[in-house]
Amino acid sequence: MKKIFFTLIPIFILFFSLGVWLIVSESYLSRKIQNLVPQNVKDVLGVTFFAGPKLKKEINFLRSELELVNSKLDKVSYQLRLKDNPSENIQNYISDKGSISFKVKNYFLPYDINDNFYRDKTKGVKPFTSYIKKNGENIFIIFQSGKILYFKENDLNTDKLNFKEIRNNLRKEFVKGTEQFVGIKGALIKDNHFYVTYTDIIKDTCYRTSIAKADLSYKELKFESFLELDECIERAGKLYSVEFGMWSQGGRMLDWGSDKILFTTGNYSDLTVSQNLDSPFGKILEVNTKNGEYSVYSYGHRNPQGLLYLDAKNVLLETEHGTAGGDEINKITKGVNYGYPISSYGNSTRKGFKYKKHAEHGFQEPIKYFKTSHPPTEIVEVPKSLINKDNYFFFNTLAALKIVLVKIDKNFEKTEYLDEVYMDERIRDMMYLPNLNKFLIVQELSSNLGLLTITDSNLN
């Protein structure tokens, strides 16, 4: 009996495997064999032995059909949005405490809908991330995919932004792949050169944030590699994990005077790099624009996302993403250690986190930390001429979907006031336009460029 049983097992496995192959395969041979099997036999087998493989095949078919329908709907929606009238798309906001109100006039940012960068949704729907830069009368929009547009600042006085696209080689040579966090991470225009930071993937499994550079042109930007960090961080296992975080890349740049820029790098969730002065990750780097050489300006960071220099006060401010909370506003001083991950107000059970407080362990305390996750992006000064108050700042958030108004004391040691405006949008970037006394914001869930006008303030 036992001998018969063990003889039947391989026969059953062979029979089952053949059946699965016949259901799943679309080959000529499988179709010929299927035609030889009577329909009533196929019906019985289909709802008994081979119900699982058949159901999986049907699900895969329905999924592909759904993706096709969604793609067509996206294209129809895109064409309709190109015809939006910004004057009919003005929204009014008031802060939680009623201290400030503003209106936002929205212009659609035409991302490249035909680029597989946005069509690939295998890792989730991508936000339409982009960055704003200004040069003279021209305002540039730099998309995460590498597409670059510009328009005249005076267009913001009308209902139509006359976008012009600048040909470039970013998508072809620098933005590799279509994964959710891959792409352009920041931009800077300095001394007639155009700089971008991007996710640099080495041999498919090792990652770093690098800088590409092009001579400024309004017809075609030919980017070349400018700065490549001396090391990369290896990805082990899944792309998204606690041990390897593509969301922590840094990439913000700031003009730092003659022949210099500041450049932020994230830690890619590697807890060994931020305190290691021999590693370029988890740092603010000072870069020589003549030769690409760099040195550590400050360290002990996780994911610095905002940089602002106040020339009149000689103060450098930074906003930074923490770990499950612990987001920070910092006053940056050259050579100072900001503590991460040894001291962090975020929450983690990973080895390397030891303390909450910074100063008592030899690190610089943040001006402000947040218990819950915001996470903050760019920080911009609110001019006194707009609110009749000094030392007020806007900073933008992603997951919290807010713009935060904060007052910092005159010594830049602590915050004295904080209010929040719920936007229902991830705000990636912000810029103040002194010619218009207004702000520009990038809203990456809707791919909108918002022209923000403060309409009232009631600040003590």
C-alpha positions as a LaTeX table, in Angstrom:
\begin{tabular}{lrrr}
\hline
Residue & $x$ (\AA) & $y$ (\AA) & $z$ (\AA) \\
\hline
Met1 & 0.00 & 0.00 & 0.00 \\
Lys2 & 2.83 & 2.38 & 0.96 \\
Lys3 & 4.62 & 1.55 & $-2.32$ \\
Ile4 & 1.51 & 2.44 & $-4.34$ \\
Phe5 & 1.14 & 5.69 & $-2.39$ \\
Phe6 & 4.71 & 6.83 & $-3.13$ \\
Thr7 & 4.26 & 5.84 & $-6.79$ \\
Leu8 & 1.11 & 7.99 & $-7.11$ \\
Ile9 & 2.70 & 11.12 & $-5.58$ \\
Pro10 & 5.03 & 11.95 & $-8.52$ \\
Ile11 & 2.26 & 11.10 & $-10.98$ \\
Phe12 & $-0.08$ & 13.54 & $-9.19$ \\
Ile13 & 2.61 & 16.26 & $-9.09$ \\
Leu14 & 3.29 & 15.77 & $-12.80$ \\
Phe15 & $-0.43$ & 15.86 & $-13.60$ \\
Phe16 & $-0.97$ & 19.00 & $-11.49$ \\
Ser17 & 2.07 & 20.79 & $-12.98$ \\
Leu18 & 0.90 & 19.97 & $-16.50$ \\
Gly19 & $-2.54$ & 21.34 & $-15.67$ \\
Val20 & $-1.13$ & 24.58 & $-14.28$ \\
Trp21 & 1.07 & 24.99 & $-17.36$ \\
Leu22 & $-1.93$ & 24.49 & $-19.65$ \\
Ile23 & $-3.91$ & 27.18 & $-17.78$ \\
Val24 & $-1.16$ & 29.77 & $-17.45$ \\
Ser25 & 0.74 & 29.29 & $-20.71$ \\
Glu26 & $-0.31$ & 31.05 & $-23.92$ \\
Ser27 & 1.96 & 28.95 & $-26.17$ \\
Tyr28 & 0.84 & 27.24 & $-29.38$ \\
Leu29 & 1.44 & 23.76 & $-27.90$ \\
Ser30 & $-0.64$ & 24.43 & $-24.77$ \\
Arg31 & $-3.56$ & 25.70 & $-26.85$ \\
Lys32 & $-3.42$ & 22.57 & $-29.07$ \\
Ile33 & $-3.51$ & 20.29 & $-26.00$ \\
Gln34 & $-6.39$ & 22.30 & $-24.47$ \\
Asn35 & $-8.39$ & 21.79 & $-27.67$ \\
Leu36 & $-8.02$ & 18.01 & $-27.30$ \\
Val37 & $-9.59$ & 17.97 & $-23.84$ \\
Pro38 & $-13.42$ & 17.77 & $-23.81$ \\
Gln39 & $-15.10$ & 20.94 & $-22.55$ \\
Asn40 & $-17.03$ & 19.17 & $-19.75$ \\
Val41 & $-13.74$ & 17.72 & $-18.41$ \\
Lys42 & $-12.09$ & 21.17 & $-18.53$ \\
Asp43 & $-15.05$ & 22.66 & $-16.65$ \\
Val44 & $-14.82$ & 20.08 & $-13.83$ \\
Leu45 & $-11.04$ & 20.36 & $-13.49$ \\
Gly46 & $-11.24$ & 24.16 & $-13.60$ \\
Val47 & $-13.42$ & 24.36 & $-10.49$ \\
Thr48 & $-11.67$ & 21.57 & $-8.58$ \\
Phe49 & $-7.98$ & 20.69 & $-9.03$ \\
Phe50 & $-6.95$ & 23.82 & $-10.91$ \\
Ala51 & $-9.20$ & 26.46 & $-9.38$ \\
Gly52 & $-6.24$ & 28.32 & $-7.82$ \\
Pro53 & $-4.08$ & 28.79 & $-10.96$ \\
Lys54 & $-7.14$ & 29.63 & $-13.04$ \\
Leu55 & $-8.27$ & 32.26 & $-10.54$ \\
Lys56 & $-4.77$ & 33.76 & $-10.41$ \\
Lys57 & $-4.71$ & 34.02 & $-14.19$ \\
Glu58 & $-8.09$ & 35.78 & $-14.18$ \\
Ile59 & $-6.94$ & 38.19 & $-11.47$ \\
Asn60 & $-3.79$ & 39.05 & $-13.44$ \\
Phe61 & $-5.91$ & 39.69 & $-16.52$ \\
Leu62 & $-8.31$ & 41.96 & $-14.62$ \\
Arg63 & $-5.39$ & 43.81 & $-13.05$ \\
Ser64 & $-3.84$ & 44.52 & $-16.46$ \\
Glu65 & $-7.23$ & 45.69 & $-17.76$ \\
Leu66 & $-7.64$ & 47.98 & $-14.74$ \\
Glu67 & $-4.17$ & 49.46 & $-15.28$ \\
Leu68 & $-5.09$ & 50.16 & $-18.91$ \\
Val69 & $-8.33$ & 51.90 & $-17.90$ \\
Asn70 & $-6.56$ & 53.95 & $-15.23$ \\
Ser71 & $-3.91$ & 54.99 & $-17.75$ \\
Lys72 & $-6.60$ & 56.22 & $-20.13$ \\
Leu73 & $-8.36$ & 58.09 & $-17.31$ \\
Asp74 & $-5.07$ & 59.72 & $-16.28$ \\
Lys75 & $-4.55$ & 60.99 & $-19.83$ \\
Val76 & $-8.08$ & 62.38 & $-20.06$ \\
Ser77 & $-7.69$ & 64.10 & $-16.67$ \\
Tyr78 & $-4.31$ & 65.49 & $-17.74$ \\
Gln79 & $-5.76$ & 67.04 & $-20.91$ \\
Leu80 & $-8.63$ & 68.59 & $-18.94$ \\
Arg81 & $-6.25$ & 70.07 & $-16.39$ \\
Leu82 & $-4.23$ & 71.73 & $-19.12$ \\
Lys83 & $-7.35$ & 73.83 & $-19.74$ \\
Asp84 & $-7.78$ & 74.83 & $-16.06$ \\
Asn85 & $-8.41$ & 78.52 & $-15.37$ \\
Pro86 & $-6.29$ & 79.51 & $-12.32$ \\
Ser87 & $-8.66$ & 82.38 & $-11.47$ \\
Glu88 & $-11.32$ & 79.73 & $-10.89$ \\
Asn89 & $-8.93$ & 77.67 & $-8.76$ \\
Ile90 & $-8.22$ & 80.03 & $-5.85$ \\
Gln91 & $-8.41$ & 78.60 & $-2.34$ \\
Asn92 & $-8.48$ & 80.49 & 0.97 \\
Tyr93 & $-6.81$ & 79.28 & 4.16 \\
Ile94 & $-6.67$ & 80.37 & 7.79 \\
Ser95 & $-4.31$ & 79.05 & 10.44 \\
Asp96 & $-5.40$ & 76.97 & 13.43 \\
Lys97 & $-4.95$ & 79.89 & 15.84 \\
Gly98 & $-6.28$ & 82.48 & 13.39 \\
Ser99 & $-3.00$ & 84.39 & 13.37 \\
Ile100 & $-2.54$ & 84.37 & 9.61 \\
Ser101 & $-4.64$ & 83.82 & 6.50 \\
Phe102 & $-3.73$ & 83.61 & 2.84 \\
Lys103 & $-5.06$ & 82.65 & $-0.56$ \\
Val104 & $-3.46$ & 80.37 & $-3.11$ \\
Lys105 & $-3.94$ & 80.63 & $-6.87$ \\
Asn106 & $-3.15$ & 77.28 & $-8.48$ \\
Tyr107 & $-1.48$ & 76.61 & $-11.82$ \\
Phe108 & $-1.19$ & 73.06 & $-13.15$ \\
Leu109 & 2.38 & 71.81 & $-13.59$ \\
Pro110 & 2.46 & 69.63 & $-16.74$ \\
Tyr111 & 4.62 & 66.64 & $-15.82$ \\
Asp112 & 5.51 & 64.22 & $-18.61$ \\
Ile113 & 2.52 & 61.88 & $-18.56$ \\
Asn114 & 4.01 & 59.63 & $-21.25$ \\
Asp115 & 7.19 & 59.01 & $-19.27$ \\
Asn116 & 7.23 & 55.57 & $-17.65$ \\
Phe117 & 8.64 & 57.33 & $-14.60$ \\
Tyr118 & 5.07 & 58.31 & $-13.66$ \\
Arg119 & 3.28 & 55.37 & $-15.29$ \\
Asp120 & 5.19 & 52.77 & $-13.24$ \\
Lys121 & 3.08 & 52.35 & $-10.10$ \\
Thr122 & 4.40 & 48.97 & $-8.99$ \\
Lys123 & 5.77 & 50.55 & $-5.79$ \\
Gly124 & 2.79 & 52.85 & $-5.27$ \\
Val125 & 1.57 & 56.08 & $-6.85$ \\
Lys126 & 4.33 & 58.67 & $-7.04$ \\
Pro127 & 3.77 & 62.25 & $-5.90$ \\
Phe128 & 4.52 & 64.79 & $-8.62$ \\
Thr129 & 7.64 & 66.10 & $-6.94$ \\
Ser130 & 9.31 & 69.21 & $-8.36$ \\
Tyr131 & 11.53 & 72.06 & $-7.26$ \\
Ile132 & 11.51 & 75.83 & $-7.91$ \\
Lys133 & 14.50 & 77.98 & $-8.87$ \\
Lys134 & 14.74 & 81.55 & $-10.15$ \\
Asn135 & 17.28 & 83.25 & $-12.38$ \\
Gly136 & 16.59 & 86.89 & $-13.29$ \\
Glu137 & 13.04 & 87.12 & $-14.62$ \\
Asn138 & 12.81 & 83.37 & $-15.28$ \\
Ile139 & 11.36 & 80.79 & $-12.90$ \\
Phe140 & 12.36 & 77.15 & $-13.37$ \\
Ile141 & 10.42 & 73.99 & $-12.49$ \\
Ile142 & 12.61 & 70.90 & $-12.11$ \\
Phe143 & 10.67 & 67.64 & $-11.93$ \\
Gln144 & 11.86 & 64.54 & $-10.10$ \\
Ser145 & 11.87 & 62.75 & $-13.47$ \\
Gly146 & 14.37 & 65.25 & $-14.91$ \\
Lys147 & 11.97 & 67.32 & $-17.01$ \\
Ile148 & 12.76 & 71.06 & $-16.79$ \\
Leu149 & 10.38 & 73.93 & $-17.61$ \\
Tyr150 & 10.65 & 77.69 & $-17.24$ \\
Phe151 & 8.34 & 80.70 & $-17.53$ \\
Lys152 & 8.51 & 84.46 & $-17.01$ \\
Glu153 & 7.80 & 85.79 & $-13.52$ \\
Asn154 & 5.38 & 88.34 & $-15.00$ \\
Asp155 & 3.21 & 85.43 & $-16.19$ \\
Leu156 & 2.07 & 85.08 & $-12.57$ \\
Asn157 & 0.07 & 88.28 & $-13.03$ \\
Thr158 & $-2.06$ & 86.44 & $-15.60$ \\
Asp159 & $-4.05$ & 83.22 & $-15.83$ \\
Lys160 & $-1.56$ & 81.49 & $-18.09$ \\
Leu161 & 2.01 & 80.41 & $-17.47$ \\
Asn162 & 3.77 & 80.17 & $-20.82$ \\
Phe163 & 5.89 & 77.12 & $-20.02$ \\
Lys164 & 8.85 & 76.37 & $-22.23$ \\
Glu165 & 10.66 & 73.07 & $-21.91$ \\
Ile166 & 14.45 & 72.89 & $-21.92$ \\
Arg167 & 15.88 & 69.79 & $-23.56$ \\
Asn168 & 18.31 & 67.93 & $-21.32$ \\
Asn169 & 19.96 & 64.56 & $-20.79$ \\
Leu170 & 18.94 & 63.95 & $-17.16$ \\
Arg171 & 16.30 & 61.29 & $-17.84$ \\
Lys172 & 18.56 & 59.47 & $-20.28$ \\
Glu173 & 21.85 & 59.54 & $-18.38$ \\
Phe174 & 21.23 & 60.35 & $-14.71$ \\
Val175 & 17.72 & 59.39 & $-13.55$ \\
Lys176 & 18.03 & 55.60 & $-13.60$ \\
Gly177 & 14.93 & 53.52 & $-13.06$ \\
Thr178 & 11.39 & 54.40 & $-12.06$ \\
Glu179 & 11.33 & 53.42 & $-8.38$ \\
Gln180 & 9.39 & 55.70 & $-6.07$ \\
Phe181 & 12.26 & 57.65 & $-4.46$ \\
Val182 & 14.67 & 57.68 & $-7.41$ \\
Gly183 & 15.28 & 60.92 & $-9.29$ \\
Ile184 & 16.17 & 64.58 & $-8.93$ \\
Lys185 & 16.54 & 65.70 & $-5.29$ \\
Gly186 & 17.30 & 69.40 & $-5.61$ \\
Ala187 & 18.53 & 72.16 & $-7.91$ \\
Leu188 & 20.62 & 75.33 & $-7.84$ \\
Ile189 & 21.55 & 78.02 & $-10.36$ \\
Lys190 & 24.86 & 79.72 & $-9.61$ \\
Asp191 & 27.44 & 81.61 & $-11.69$ \\
Asn192 & 25.71 & 80.77 & $-14.97$ \\
His193 & 25.68 & 77.05 & $-14.15$ \\
Phe194 & 22.75 & 74.74 & $-13.47$ \\
Tyr195 & 23.28 & 72.13 & $-10.73$ \\
Val196 & 21.00 & 69.21 & $-9.84$ \\
Thr197 & 21.31 & 66.51 & $-7.17$ \\
Tyr198 & 20.08 & 63.03 & $-8.03$ \\
Thr199 & 19.88 & 59.43 & $-6.81$ \\
Asp200 & 23.06 & 57.82 & $-8.11$ \\
Ile201 & 22.72 & 54.02 & $-8.37$ \\
Ile202 & 25.97 & 52.05 & $-8.62$ \\
Lys203 & 25.78 & 48.52 & $-10.03$ \\
Asp204 & 22.04 & 48.31 & $-9.20$ \\
Thr205 & 22.54 & 47.75 & $-5.45$ \\
Cys206 & 24.62 & 50.64 & $-4.10$ \\
Tyr207 & 23.25 & 54.17 & $-3.65$ \\
Arg208 & 24.51 & 57.71 & $-3.13$ \\
Thr209 & 23.37 & 61.27 & $-3.80$ \\
Ser210 & 25.47 & 62.97 & $-6.48$ \\
Ile211 & 25.56 & 66.32 & $-8.29$ \\
Ala212 & 25.39 & 66.94 & $-12.05$ \\
Lys213 & 26.25 & 70.30 & $-13.65$ \\
Ala214 & 25.48 & 72.06 & $-16.94$ \\
Asp215 & 26.20 & 75.44 & $-18.48$ \\
Leu216 & 23.02 & 77.48 & $-18.18$ \\
Ser217 & 21.08 & 77.46 & $-21.44$ \\
Tyr218 & 17.44 & 78.01 & $-22.33$ \\
Lys219 & 17.60 & 75.69 & $-25.34$ \\
Glu220 & 19.44 & 72.61 & $-24.09$ \\
Leu221 & 21.14 & 71.68 & $-20.83$ \\
Lys222 & 23.96 & 69.19 & $-21.28$ \\
Phe223 & 24.59 & 67.83 & $-17.82$ \\
Glu224 & 27.86 & 66.21 & $-16.83$ \\
Ser225 & 28.84 & 64.51 & $-13.60$ \\
Phe226 & 30.21 & 67.10 & $-11.19$ \\
Leu227 & 30.43 & 65.49 & $-7.73$ \\
Glu228 & 30.31 & 61.83 & $-6.84$ \\
Leu229 & 30.64 & 60.89 & $-3.19$ \\
Asp230 & 33.58 & 58.67 & $-2.28$ \\
Glu231 & 31.36 & 55.82 & $-1.15$ \\
Cys232 & 27.86 & 54.42 & $-1.62$ \\
Ile233 & 25.46 & 52.62 & 0.71 \\
Glu234 & 24.67 & 49.01 & $-0.15$ \\
Arg235 & 21.10 & 47.87 & $-0.36$ \\
Ala236 & 20.51 & 44.46 & 1.18 \\
Gly237 & 17.24 & 42.65 & 0.57 \\
Lys238 & 14.09 & 44.64 & $-0.05$ \\
Leu239 & 14.31 & 48.14 & $-1.47$ \\
Tyr240 & 12.20 & 49.64 & 1.32 \\
Ser241 & 13.16 & 48.53 & 4.82 \\
Val242 & 14.11 & 49.92 & 8.20 \\
Glu243 & 17.78 & 49.21 & 7.44 \\
Phe244 & 17.78 & 50.86 & 3.99 \\
Gly245 & 15.71 & 53.98 & 3.45 \\
Met246 & 15.51 & 55.56 & 0.01 \\
Trp247 & 13.44 & 58.33 & 1.61 \\
Ser248 & 16.54 & 59.66 & 3.42 \\
Gln249 & 18.71 & 61.05 & 0.62 \\
Gly250 & 19.09 & 64.77 & 1.38 \\
Gly251 & 19.92 & 66.67 & $-1.82$ \\
Arg252 & 19.30 & 70.33 & $-0.92$ \\
Met253 & 21.88 & 72.87 & $-2.18$ \\
Leu254 & 22.54 & 76.47 & $-1.14$ \\
Asp255 & 24.72 & 79.18 & $-2.69$ \\
Trp256 & 27.53 & 79.70 & $-0.18$ \\
Gly257 & 29.42 & 82.59 & $-1.69$ \\
Ser258 & 32.45 & 82.67 & $-3.96$ \\
Asp259 & 33.13 & 79.25 & $-5.53$ \\
Lys260 & 31.21 & 77.39 & $-2.81$ \\
Ile261 & 27.89 & 75.66 & $-2.26$ \\
Leu262 & 26.43 & 73.75 & 0.67 \\
Phe263 & 25.04 & 70.29 & $-0.13$ \\
Thr264 & 23.01 & 68.08 & 2.23 \\
Thr265 & 23.29 & 64.29 & 2.28 \\
Gly266 & 20.95 & 61.83 & 3.98 \\
Asn267 & 21.96 & 58.63 & 5.71 \\
Tyr268 & 19.81 & 56.17 & 3.67 \\
Ser269 & 18.79 & 54.81 & 7.14 \\
Asp270 & 22.34 & 53.58 & 7.81 \\
Leu271 & 22.93 & 54.39 & 11.49 \\
Thr272 & 26.73 & 54.12 & 11.25 \\
Val273 & 27.42 & 57.02 & 8.90 \\
Ser274 & 26.14 & 60.26 & 10.47 \\
Gln275 & 28.70 & 60.22 & 13.31 \\
Asn276 & 31.54 & 59.00 & 11.09 \\
Leu277 & 33.57 & 61.98 & 9.84 \\
Asp278 & 35.17 & 59.78 & 7.18 \\
Ser279 & 31.73 & 59.16 & 5.62 \\
Pro280 & 30.02 & 61.83 & 3.47 \\
Phe281 & 26.52 & 60.65 & 4.47 \\
Gly282 & 24.33 & 62.29 & 7.12 \\
Lys283 & 26.17 & 65.58 & 6.65 \\
Ile284 & 26.05 & 69.11 & 5.34 \\
Leu285 & 29.00 & 69.32 & 2.96 \\
Glu286 & 30.85 & 72.42 & 1.77 \\
Val287 & 31.65 & 71.99 & $-1.91$ \\
Asn288 & 34.20 & 73.83 & $-4.06$ \\
Thr289 & 32.47 & 74.61 & $-7.37$ \\
Lys290 & 35.81 & 74.88 & $-9.20$ \\
Asn291 & 36.97 & 71.32 & $-8.63$ \\
Gly292 & 34.15 & 69.42 & $-6.86$ \\
Glu293 & 36.19 & 68.81 & $-3.72$ \\
Tyr294 & 34.18 & 68.77 & $-0.50$ \\
Ser295 & 34.60 & 68.83 & 3.27 \\
Val296 & 32.26 & 68.27 & 6.21 \\
Tyr297 & 30.53 & 71.48 & 7.33 \\
Ser298 & 28.31 & 69.88 & 10.01 \\
Tyr299 & 27.42 & 66.31 & 10.94 \\
Gly300 & 25.14 & 64.12 & 13.03 \\
His301 & 22.22 & 64.59 & 10.62 \\
Arg302 & 19.61 & 62.17 & 9.31 \\
Asn303 & 17.93 & 63.77 & 6.30 \\
Pro304 & 18.47 & 67.55 & 5.98 \\
Gln305 & 15.82 & 68.96 & 3.63 \\
Gly306 & 15.72 & 72.75 & 4.07 \\
Leu307 & 18.51 & 75.36 & 4.08 \\
Leu308 & 18.19 & 79.11 & 4.57 \\
Tyr309 & 20.94 & 81.69 & 5.07 \\
Leu310 & 19.99 & 85.00 & 6.69 \\
Asp311 & 22.67 & 87.31 & 5.37 \\
Ala312 & 21.83 & 90.29 & 7.60 \\
Lys313 & 22.02 & 88.12 & 10.73 \\
Asn314 & 24.74 & 85.71 & 9.57 \\
Val315 & 22.57 & 82.74 & 10.55 \\
Leu316 & 22.19 & 79.42 & 8.71 \\
Leu317 & 18.95 & 77.51 & 9.38 \\
Glu318 & 18.20 & 73.90 & 8.49 \\
Thr319 & 15.11 & 71.66 & 8.65 \\
Glu320 & 15.55 & 67.92 & 9.05 \\
His321 & 13.49 & 64.74 & 8.97 \\
Gly322 & 13.65 & 62.63 & 12.13 \\
Thr323 & 12.79 & 58.98 & 12.72 \\
Ala324 & 9.08 & 58.48 & 13.53 \\
Gly325 & 8.96 & 61.99 & 14.96 \\
Gly326 & 11.98 & 63.99 & 16.00 \\
Asp327 & 11.86 & 66.38 & 13.03 \\
Glu328 & 14.04 & 69.41 & 13.72 \\
Ile329 & 14.77 & 73.07 & 13.02 \\
Asn330 & 18.48 & 73.71 & 13.59 \\
Lys331 & 20.83 & 76.65 & 13.66 \\
Ile332 & 23.86 & 75.32 & 11.80 \\
Thr333 & 27.39 & 76.14 & 12.91 \\
Lys334 & 30.47 & 74.87 & 11.11 \\
Gly335 & 32.09 & 71.83 & 12.73 \\
Val336 & 29.22 & 71.14 & 15.13 \\
Asn337 & 27.74 & 67.68 & 15.81 \\
Tyr338 & 23.92 & 67.54 & 15.85 \\
Gly339 & 23.73 & 64.17 & 17.54 \\
Tyr340 & 21.93 & 61.74 & 15.24 \\
Pro341 & 21.39 & 58.86 & 15.88 \\
Ile342 & 22.91 & 58.83 & 19.39 \\
Ser343 & 20.66 & 61.69 & 20.49 \\
Ser344 & 17.32 & 61.97 & 18.72 \\
Tyr345 & 13.82 & 63.03 & 19.74 \\
Gly346 & 12.43 & 60.48 & 17.28 \\
Asn347 & 11.33 & 56.97 & 18.17 \\
Ser348 & 13.15 & 53.80 & 17.23 \\
Thr349 & 14.11 & 50.46 & 18.72 \\
Arg350 & 17.13 & 50.07 & 16.45 \\
Lys351 & 20.58 & 49.76 & 17.99 \\
Gly352 & 22.33 & 53.13 & 17.92 \\
Phe353 & 19.61 & 55.29 & 19.45 \\
Lys354 & 20.52 & 56.08 & 23.07 \\
Tyr355 & 19.23 & 59.45 & 24.24 \\
Lys356 & 16.59 & 62.09 & 23.65 \\
Lys357 & 18.41 & 65.15 & 24.96 \\
His358 & 21.40 & 66.47 & 23.05 \\
Ala359 & 23.33 & 69.07 & 25.06 \\
Glu360 & 24.04 & 66.90 & 28.10 \\
His361 & 25.72 & 64.37 & 25.81 \\
Gly362 & 27.87 & 66.89 & 23.94 \\
Phe363 & 25.61 & 67.57 & 20.95 \\
Gln364 & 23.83 & 70.69 & 19.70 \\
Glu365 & 20.19 & 70.96 & 20.71 \\
Pro366 & 17.71 & 71.82 & 17.93 \\
Ile367 & 15.94 & 75.17 & 18.00 \\
Lys368 & 12.72 & 73.18 & 17.79 \\
Tyr369 & 11.85 & 69.49 & 17.60 \\
Phe370 & 8.49 & 67.85 & 16.86 \\
Lys371 & 7.17 & 64.78 & 18.64 \\
Thr372 & 5.03 & 63.73 & 15.68 \\
Ser373 & 6.21 & 63.31 & 12.10 \\
His374 & 5.72 & 66.33 & 9.81 \\
Pro375 & 8.36 & 65.93 & 7.95 \\
Pro376 & 9.60 & 69.45 & 7.04 \\
Thr377 & 10.96 & 70.58 & 3.68 \\
Glu378 & 12.15 & 74.07 & 2.72 \\
Ile379 & 12.19 & 76.96 & 5.24 \\
Val380 & 11.60 & 80.56 & 4.07 \\
Glu381 & 11.69 & 83.86 & 5.94 \\
Val382 & 8.43 & 85.84 & 6.03 \\
Pro383 & 9.44 & 89.48 & 5.33 \\
Lys384 & 8.61 & 91.99 & 8.04 \\
Ser385 & 6.97 & 94.17 & 5.38 \\
Leu386 & 4.21 & 91.56 & 4.99 \\
Ile387 & 3.29 & 90.96 & 8.65 \\
Asn388 & 4.97 & 93.86 & 10.50 \\
Lys389 & 6.87 & 91.34 & 12.64 \\
Asp390 & 10.45 & 90.08 & 12.65 \\
Asn391 & 11.91 & 86.57 & 12.80 \\
Tyr392 & 8.88 & 84.72 & 11.44 \\
Phe393 & 9.34 & 81.82 & 9.05 \\
Phe394 & 7.27 & 79.45 & 6.95 \\
Phe395 & 8.33 & 75.87 & 6.64 \\
Asn396 & 6.52 & 73.28 & 4.57 \\
Thr397 & 5.62 & 69.70 & 5.41 \\
Leu398 & 4.94 & 66.46 & 3.57 \\
Ala399 & 2.97 & 63.88 & 5.58 \\
Ala400 & 1.38 & 66.51 & 7.86 \\
Leu401 & 0.00 & 68.32 & 4.77 \\
Lys402 & 0.60 & 71.73 & 6.39 \\
Ile403 & 2.46 & 75.00 & 6.14 \\
Val404 & 3.85 & 75.91 & 9.56 \\
Leu405 & 4.37 & 79.49 & 10.71 \\
Val406 & 7.03 & 79.78 & 13.40 \\
Lys407 & 8.68 & 82.64 & 15.28 \\
Ile408 & 12.27 & 82.13 & 16.46 \\
Asp409 & 13.82 & 84.20 & 19.24 \\
Lys410 & 16.46 & 86.83 & 18.39 \\
Asn411 & 19.33 & 84.54 & 19.45 \\
Phe412 & 17.98 & 81.64 & 17.37 \\
Glu413 & 17.90 & 79.32 & 20.37 \\
Lys414 & 14.19 & 78.52 & 20.67 \\
Thr415 & 10.81 & 79.11 & 19.08 \\
Glu416 & 8.46 & 81.67 & 20.63 \\
Tyr417 & 5.32 & 81.03 & 18.58 \\
Leu418 & 3.98 & 78.35 & 16.26 \\
Asp419 & 0.82 & 78.13 & 14.18 \\
Glu420 & $-0.21$ & 75.74 & 11.43 \\
Val421 & $-2.24$ & 75.99 & 8.23 \\
Tyr422 & $-3.77$ & 72.74 & 7.01 \\
Met423 & $-3.33$ & 72.57 & 3.22 \\
Asp424 & $-4.37$ & 68.97 & 2.46 \\
Glu425 & $-1.22$ & 68.88 & 0.28 \\
Arg426 & 2.39 & 67.77 & 0.42 \\
Ile427 & 4.37 & 71.01 & $-0.01$ \\
Arg428 & 7.77 & 70.11 & $-1.45$ \\
Asp429 & 9.27 & 73.54 & $-2.10$ \\
Met430 & 8.66 & 77.25 & $-1.46$ \\
Met431 & 10.15 & 80.52 & $-2.70$ \\
Tyr432 & 9.53 & 84.17 & $-1.84$ \\
Leu433 & 9.15 & 86.57 & $-4.79$ \\
Pro434 & 10.06 & 90.10 & $-3.61$ \\
Asn435 & 8.87 & 91.71 & $-6.88$ \\
Leu436 & 5.35 & 90.42 & $-6.22$ \\
Asn437 & 5.41 & 90.23 & $-2.40$ \\
Lys438 & 4.10 & 86.68 & $-2.76$ \\
Phe439 & 5.31 & 83.11 & $-2.36$ \\
Leu440 & 5.44 & 80.16 & $-4.74$ \\
Ile441 & 4.73 & 76.65 & $-3.44$ \\
Val442 & 4.95 & 73.24 & $-5.11$ \\
Gln443 & 2.02 & 70.96 & $-4.23$ \\
Glu444 & 3.06 & 67.47 & $-5.23$ \\
Leu445 & $-0.17$ & 65.50 & $-4.75$ \\
Ser446 & $-1.99$ & 67.59 & $-7.36$ \\
Ser447 & 1.03 & 68.76 & $-9.41$ \\
Asn448 & 0.01 & 72.37 & $-8.75$ \\
Leu449 & 2.19 & 75.45 & $-8.54$ \\
Gly450 & 0.56 & 77.75 & $-5.99$ \\
Leu451 & 0.91 & 81.52 & $-5.87$ \\
Leu452 & 0.43 & 82.30 & $-2.16$ \\
Thr453 & $-0.67$ & 85.78 & $-1.03$ \\
Ile454 & $-0.91$ & 86.69 & 2.65 \\
Thr455 & $-4.31$ & 88.37 & 3.09 \\
Asp456 & $-4.32$ & 89.05 & 6.83 \\
Ser457 & $-2.21$ & 88.58 & 9.95 \\
Asn458 & $-2.93$ & 88.98 & 13.63 \\
Leu459 & 0.40 & 88.41 & 15.33 \\
Asn460 & 1.29 & 89.77 & 18.78 \\
\hline
\end{tabular}
